Amino acid sequence: MGLFKRAASRGVAHELVRQELVCFPSKEAMDEAADAVADSPVAGGMPEMSPEGGHSPEELAAVANKLMEIAHALMEQAGAAAPGSPEAGGPPMPEGTEPPPPPSPEAAKMSQDLTKTAATADYTTVAGAVAVECMTKAAEEVKQATGGTLIHGGDKGNDAAQAAQHSELAELDKKQRPEGIYHHGMGKTELDTMVGHIGDLSKNPAAPTNTPHGTNSLSHDVGASKAASLDAELKKIANKLVGLHDGKGKNTLADAAKHDPVAALDQKNRPQGTYLVGQGNANIKEEEAARIGKETPHPKAPSNHPAGVNSVVDASKTSAEEEAFVVLFKKTAEDVGAYLPAAMNADEKVAAISRMIGYNHDARQEYLDVLNKTAQVAPVVSTGGEPQKKEGALLGRIRDIATASTSAS
């Protein structure tokens, strides 16, 4: 069995089919025939791996001739070609003999499909597929020959002692690292790990003997505490020498004003405790009601303010109500102003329109009929001698709307 020989033989068979020099009943038949020729004495002279220039023409010609002979026999056996036909490759039938049966259409179609596939296939793709097929077939043959396993040694195990019999590296590893010395498996160790579960700071049994006196703990080392205390004292002395503070840990505004002109000016303009008195120590004296929003008159407010309340809430509320009334009055005036009697004066029109704000369409029509009948029977005569009164802003706007609605009609 030679992988490279089989691959070369399959390549010759593929080229014969591609150039339509020979036909095979199926691809499986072509591959089996090529493997049989590669393993036969016909290709015995061929090297397993081709030289740099490739296999010799004589060797390839011998393989091709044998493949053509097998292909003719397979085609005749499969019924894809009648005996004596060009596809069968045999000698023509003698005259007077009974004609052979016609070829099988199914087998002939499979042979034609194989020829078309070989003609359109790419050489690189075919070579890769043939290599995989040859290796797969060789592995299957080895598996069958070794009793169904491809692992060296079968089911006899593969421990370190068995590996040392076949590998020098495994033998050296077994000598220097005997099995079970270092690696015992997961969960199997000779070390005492119970004390480490809660962070035990026990003394190291192999600790050096020339260590300084004291424990190996930062929180209990007396020498370290003394060193820290000495360092703090040195810092205090150094700070006092450069004029930062007296070393007593105080840093009030009065102390800072002794060394810093800016702090002295701040101490003068903003004495300690005048403005910033600390959280919860406010010196503002206000009533309890003022904390929830109590409105009181300003002590220095002008005395000649107009009549009414001095509340933004009430003023805005009154303004909103007036605007709503003006909108309703304007819509009502646009609806009924054209139908009011012409003899009515402005005040009567305002009163009539204001009355009809809440009326529906039928009620407004009925009221307009009453007003027109009354105006025809007893026309209203204006006296004209009454003194003119000062009107408010709201009444003036309403009067203008009523007059504009009736004059537009």
Number of C-alpha atoms within 10 A of each C-alpha: 13 15 19 17 23 25 22 24 24 26 17 18 24 25 16 19 22 19 12 14 12 25 27 32 27 20 17 10 15 22 22 13 22 28 21 18 23 25 16 12 10 16 20 13 8 18 14 17 13 13 9 6 6 9 15 12 9 10 15 18 12 13 22 20 12 16 24 21 14 21 24 23 18 21 26 21 14 17 19 26 27 21 24 16 16 13 20 25 21 15 10 11 13 9 7 6 7 8 12 11 10 11 17 13 12 13 18 20 14 16 21 19 15 19 24 14 14 20 15 9 12 10 13 9 9 14 15 10 11 18 15 12 15 20 14 11 12 15 14 15 13 13 14 12 11 13 9 12 15 14 10 10 10 12 8 8 10 13 9 14 13 14 15 17 10 10 11 11 11 15 18 12 14 15 11 8 12 14 14 8 7 10 11 11 8 6 6 8 11 8 6 7 9 9 10 10 7 8 8 9 10 9 9 7 6 6 8 7 6 6 9 7 9 11 13 13 10 10 9 11 13 14 13 14 13 11 11 12 11 11 11 12 13 12 12 16 14 15 14 14 12 9 11 15 19 16 16 8 8 10 13 9 15 14 15 17 17 11 13 13 11 11 17 18 12 15 15 11 10 13 14 14 9 9 10 12 11 8 6 6 9 10 10 6 6 8 9 9 9 10 8 8 8 9 11 9 8 8 6 6 8 7 6 6 9 7 6 8 10 14 12 10 9 12 13 11 11 12 12 12 11 13 12 12 15 17 12 15 21 20 15 21 27 18 15 20 25 16 17 22 19 13 15 18 13 15 14 15 23 21 12 20 25 19 14 20 17 12 13 9 11 9 12 19 15 10 15 19 15 11 16 17 12 13 16 11 8 8 14 13 9 10 6 7 6 7 6 7 6 7 10 8 9 13 13 12 13 23 19 12 20 28 17 15 22 19 11 9 10
